[in-house]
């Protein structure tokens, strides 16, 4: 049963407990302080050195040159009167400001519809009042973009991968035949290294000319051999005039064959490709390799 006497006892007990905790904490702090002093240790809060640098003080409250603030948070930009903010910017000689909170307070809700609404209002407010003074950072839904990219169908001839049934074999086929330039050719070759070998899988490529490169055509084709020699490609076959420059500089163990026509390429590949191998075809569209690749894909099973 509750009584004033029992209440006092409880209060005295709690007070005594608090005193004990304070005493124990004080002792602990004292011991730690002594240990740090003995070992010449200093807490970061105690580090406050006296500056030895003595220079004339030139206090400046305004930038000599206009500058851009790339990290600012103005959550009320959809509805705010921007004139006061612009006056503050002018006092500092700030020429432009990037607002990282483009979607306003709606960002915390996680509601993309509300975020989009706030963003559109922010854009409207800036456009109607100070279009040359503000930039607005878009708060994107990265998960939504990721889902779209994952499900994005790769256009034919631009790196699409399929399992095909051709030459009475079942193998992976990478179609890069729509176009070719030094950068895309190099990237395609390097990407082959990402495919793990399983069993006796062989990596085979058929390369055609990189066209419309002007006076440096031979130079770019020769440089391509450096990338190929560093790759884990097993055999390289070529078809075209300029790609022979690449072939001539390849390591002996990577050299396959130079084809004079695509019929020869078709017949030879049908003999050397085995089940589960990887074949990539790449070259400029005008070489005819794009149609060659389409013929191979006519027997495909599924996209990877």
Helices and strands as residue ranges (DSSP letters): H 4-38, G 44-46, E 67-72, H 83-92, E 94-99, G 104-109, H 112-129, E 134-136, H 142-150, E 160-166, E 169-176, H 182-191, G 192-194, E 203-208, G 214-216, H 217-230, E 235-239, H 243-248, G 252-254, E 255-259, H 262-272, E 278-282, G 285-287, H 289-297, E 300-303
